[in-house]
Amino acid sequence: MIKKSAIFAGLLNFSCGSREGSSKTEDVLFRQAVGAMCTGPVALGRAGTLVDKIVTTYPAVRDGIGRCCARCTGAEVEVNGNVITCSGSNAAPDFAKAILNAVNQ
């Protein structure tokens, strides 16, 4: 299990879309299912996890995340490969279902 502090500390060191000089934290983010809700996808974008991914995020940060992903749709939940994103707490039930589906595959 990865400590949350290790992930968050590692996220601060990555630029959008860059996988050069990948670290152990970044490698884990690229292999496992990853979920983020509300403004959380911004952190994933900064880690380079959203390159070529179709995602969603909280409307207020939608414009800022566009440079870190293929497309930000504005949908309530998006599942794209190993990345599951949610626009906010109003879509939490659907987000939870998507996470359970990913874990059970």
Secondary structure in CASP SS format (residue, H / E / C, confidence):
PFRMAT SS
TARGET T0000
AUTHOR 0000-0000-0000
METHOD secondary structure of the structure
MODEL  1
M C 1.00
I C 1.00
K C 1.00
K H 1.00
S H 1.00
A H 1.00
I H 1.00
F H 1.00
A H 1.00
G H 1.00
L H 1.00
L C 1.00
N C 1.00
F C 1.00
S C 1.00
C C 1.00
G C 1.00
S C 1.00
R C 1.00
E C 1.00
G C 1.00
S C 1.00
S C 1.00
K H 1.00
T H 1.00
E H 1.00
D H 1.00
V H 1.00
L H 1.00
F H 1.00
R H 1.00
Q C 1.00
A C 1.00
V E 1.00
G E 1.00
A E 1.00
M E 1.00
C C 1.00
T C 1.00
G H 1.00
P H 1.00
V H 1.00
A H 1.00
L H 1.00
G H 1.00
R H 1.00
A C 1.00
G C 1.00
T C 1.00
L C 1.00
V C 1.00
D C 1.00
K C 1.00
I E 1.00
V E 1.00
T C 1.00
T C 1.00
Y C 1.00
P H 1.00
A H 1.00
V H 1.00
R H 1.00
D H 1.00
G H 1.00
I H 1.00
G H 1.00
R H 1.00
C H 1.00
C C 1.00
A C 1.00
R E 1.00
C E 1.00
T C 1.00
G C 1.00
A C 1.00
E C 1.00
V E 1.00
E E 1.00
V E 1.00
N E 1.00
G C 1.00
N C 1.00
V E 1.00
I E 1.00
T E 1.00
C E 1.00
S C 1.00
G C 1.00
S H 1.00
N H 1.00
A H 1.00
A H 1.00
P H 1.00
D H 1.00
F H 1.00
A H 1.00
K H 1.00
A H 1.00
I H 1.00
L H 1.00
N H 1.00
A H 1.00
V H 1.00
N C 1.00
Q C 1.00
END
